[in-house]
Amino acid sequence: MRLKGRNKYKMHAAMRKNNNLKPYLPRTVRWSKANFYKMLKRYKSIVVKPNNGKKGRSIYFIKVNSGNYVMYINRRRRVFKSKNSLYQYMRKKTRKRRFNIQPEIKLAKIKGRPVDFRVIVQRKSVSSPWKVTGMIARKAGKGYKVTNRHRNGRVMPLRRSLKRINKKAKTRQAIENDFKRISLKAANTLGAYFPRQRIFAVDIGMDRKGSLYIFELNRWPGLVGFKRLKNKSQLRRIRYYLRKKRKAS
């Protein structure tokens, strides 16, 4: 399989070939009428998002509720009385781009707002081992389901976020270790398809029971979230690896 650009479906499919990553990958299918109906029937709550999207744009959250179909896009809510009327609406929205469908993960929350996590994984050269250089939590803005800063998301240090989610100290350390382990496996897996790649951002969700899910890997991550932290040690480490990258090039 040939990978290029930010094709999220193909990157997901490549990671699924690694049996160690399968448990952390939510089911992902390409947009089609048949897949749309099947996913709605099976999961009752799904997400439809662009295959090459960025900045949290054009992400549709859809759930079955008392015979109706409720769609959330950003802070807007729309109710459809029939599955067909919902499909006709979505068909127009998905006509010009490729979209994927996933079950919605009920994310852990802080003060009622969903939280997910970003892990930066880097290597100094194409022959160097991958290292975790940064980890942050991202809390959704008021009324949003996505945590992206372009949708009023906020960042906070990883350990503080886990504490606010009410995880015990021992559990917090175990989760942090899992973030590192999963992210390194993902980077090693996709690094084989992108041999010149030296940085990935791994976006991870944690549901309310503590299970972890890899949402996607970003090949060109911004560093704004790390810049907003009061403690700049992670930002300095990430930039150090980036300087090594330029020298290696």
N, C-alpha and C positions, 0 to 999 in steps of 0.2 A: 504494500500500500504506500502510495506516494503522498507525503504531507507537505503543505506549503501555506504561507499566510497564517490566518487565524481561523482555519476551518475547525470549529469546535466539535462537530460530529465526528470527523475523522480522528481528531486527537482523542476523543472519548473512546472510539473504537480501538485505537492503538493501545490505550491503557487497559482496556478490557482483556487484551491478550495476555496480560500479566495476571496470573491467578491470585497473586497477593494483593492486587489492587481491586479486584472485582467486588469484594464486600463493601467498598467505599464509593462505588460509582452508581448513582441513581439511574434507573432505566431511562434510556434516551432513544427516541425514534424520530425519524424525519417527519416533517409536516405532510400530511395527506388527509383526506376526508376519512378514510378507513381508520388510520392511526388515531386521528382526533377522537372519533367515536369510541374506539377501543380503550383508549387511555382514560377518557371520561367515565366510561362504564366501570373500569377496573379500580381506579383510584379516587374518583369523586372530586378530587381537587388536583388541578394540574397547572403547569406553567408552560406557556408558549413563548419562545424567545428566539431572536435572530441567530443564525448559524455563525455569523461573523460580527456580532454586535459588540458595542462598547459603550461605556459611560451610562449603563443602566437604561438605555433607550429601548422603546418598543417591546417591553416585557409585559405579557398579559397573564394575569392570575385568574383562573376560572374554576369555580366550584359548583357542584350540584347542591341545591338548597331547597328542600320542601317542594320538589317538582319544578322549580325554576332553575335558571342558570345565571349565576352572578359573576360578572367580570370586573376585575380591578386593573386599572392602568394608571400608574402613578397614584394620585389621590382621588381619582375619579372612580365612581362605581356605577355599573350599568346592569340592569336585570333584563334577561330574555325569557320569554314565556315558553319557548320551544327550542329544542336542540337544533332544528333546521335554521331558525332565524339567527341563532348564535353562529352557526357554521357559515351562513351567508355573509355575516358581518366579518368574521375572521378570514374568510376567503379573500375578501377585498383587501384586508390589512396585510395579508401574507403573499399577495400576488407578485410583487416586484422583487422580493428577496426570499432567500431560503430560511426556513425556520425549523426549529426542533421542539419536541414536546417531552417534558419530564413530569413525574409526579411532584407535587409541591411538598417540600420538606417543612414540617412545622418546627421552625427554628426556636432555639432557646431565646429568652427575652430578658432585657433589663428595663425595668420600669415600663413594662408593656410594649417595648419596641424590639423587633427582631434583631438578632446579632449574628454576624458571621465573622470569619477570620481570614486574614491574608498572610501567607508565609512566603518570604523571599528566599529563593535558593539560587546560589551562584557558584561559578567555578572560575579560577584565575586564568585558565587556558583550556583548550579543547582536550588536553590530556590530563588535566587536574581533576580531583574528585569534587563532587558537588558538596556544598556546605550550606546550612541554613544560616542566613545572615540577618534576618529580621522577621518579627512576628507581631502583628497588631490585631486588635478587634475592631469591628466596624458596626456601629449601631445605626439603625434606620432612622431617618427623620420622621417627625410627627406625621402620621397618616400614610406613610409609605411602607411598602413591603420590601423594597430593595434598599441596600445599605450604601450604595454608591454616593460619593460626595456631591455629585452633580444632581442628586435627588435629596439634598440636605442631610446626608449621612454624616456621622461624627465618628472620630477614631479615639481609641483609648489603649493603654498598655494591656497586653494579653493577660497578665496575672491579675490585674485589677478587675478586668472584665469577668474572669472566671470566679473571682471572689464574690462579685455582685450577682452572679448567676447562682450563688449559694453552693458552690462546690467546696468540699473540705480540702484542706491543704494537701493531704496525700493524694486525693483525687485530682487536684489541680496540677500537680507535678506529673501524674500519669497522663493526663490529657495533653500537656505540653510535650511530653515525650512522644506521644502518638502523632501529634501534629508534625514533629520533626521527622519521624520514621516514615509516615505516609508521604510527606512532601518529597523526601529524598528518593523514595521508590518511584514516584511519579516523574521526577526530573530525570532520573536514570533511564526510565522507560522511554520518555519522549526525546531525551537527549540523543538516543540512537537514531531517531528520525530527523533530528536537526543537529547534525554533528558540529556545526559552528556556533550553536546557541550557548550562551554563557550565563543567562539569567532567565528564570521563570518566576512568576508570581502564582502561587497555588491558592485558589480560593476554596475554603473549606467551610461547610456548614455543620452545626451540631444540633441535633433535635433535642426535644425536651427530656428524652431519656438518656441522653449522653452519647448516642451513636453519631459517628462522623461520616461526612459525605464530601467527596471532591466534586465541586461544581464545575470548575474549569481551570485551565492553565493559561496564563497570559504571557506572551512572548515579549511584549514591549510595555512592561508596567511603569506607571508613573510613581513618583516618590512623594507626592504631596502628603499622603497620610503620615508618613514617617517624619516629614518636615513639621507637621503640626504637633507632634509629641514634644513635651517639655524636655524630656531626656533625649539628647541627640546622638547617643552612643550607637544605636542601630543604624541611623542615617550615615554616620561616619564610616561604619563598617561596610555598608553597602557601597558607598562611594569609593572606598579603598579598593574593593573588588572591581568596580567599574574602571578605575584607573589602571589596574592590572590588565583588564580586558583590552583597553586601548593600546597598552604597551605590547601585549601579546599579538595584537593584530598587525 
